[in-house]
Amino acid sequence: MEAIITIVGFLGAGKTTLLKHLTTRYIDQGWSPFIILNDYENANLDIQQFIGKIEPKWVRALSGSCICCSGINELRDFVNRVPKRTNGITLIEANGTSDACSLMGFLGVGVNSRFLPPIQISVVDVKNWQKRGEHNELEANQLQVSSLIVLTHLENTSMNRQASVVSEIHAINPLAEIIKMDEIDLSLIPKLSPSKNKAQKLDHLKAHWSSCSVDLPNLPNLNCIYDICKTLPKSILRIKGCTQIGAEDGYTYFERTPDGQVYIRPYNGVPITGAKLLTVGLGSEPSLLKEVIENSLKVTK
């Protein structure tokens, strides 16, 4: 039977990093992963990160819906159509605002009998854990029914901070195993049992945020990226973008995480939807995004 692993966690916690890590390790050990990516706006933007690691036919994007509710039927359909493979394992990355408890409850019903009951892994950003203000409840919800919790963003955090976060996690989910990313034992993951921890109900509206995307023109230099990310309001907790810089042939990917950090790196290949700017959070409106882009270009000129 094939294991289903769902990866959940708050925006910017490191879900895609963990997914890439697991994918590489599984392939190295002779497994055949199938990947499903979910995002509010454009999950296809993240697909290119896996090209080169895995054949494109083994990666699917599910955009524009929330897999913990309105998108669950589409997700089940994706899973039930996953082809049989030798040493197959299905990896699902949920969007960063998913109601993880509802996701597990819904996903466990109606899935083909050749799959094992789904297992959930939560990613916890130690540096920013429970510093989300009004979103703390959602962040805590995302680990209540997880069987394994992976700690990330440990750099520049004290031992006291790490111990405090672990203690708080234990209070919320005393049955989960807690490890760091480099401590993951791949042979253990498919053998994990679904969590028996009792989850507290979340007001589902707290897991539904505004989002949008607009076309992004070529930018003259990297300063435009920093200007766009700085100008968009803090209520927008997640920013992603991909475009060409100056006369460069390749594409550049950038993101602003909820703590305000901006990361820029080369993009693998050409985005199939074209250059885009995507946002998630209060204030995500196409008109605002277009205005910020235009002003950034004016300043540069």
PyMOL commands that set and color helices and strands:
alter all, ss='L'
color gray80, all
select helices_A, chain A and resi 15-28+44-50+56-58+72-80+100-107+133-141+159-172+181-183+189-191+204-207+222-231+286-300
alter helices_A, ss='H'
color red, helices_A
select strands_A, chain A and resi 3-9+32-39+59-63+88-93+119-125+148-152+177-180+211-215+236-243+251-256+262-267+276-281
alter strands_A, ss='S'
color yellow, strands_A
deselect
rebuild
show_as cartoon
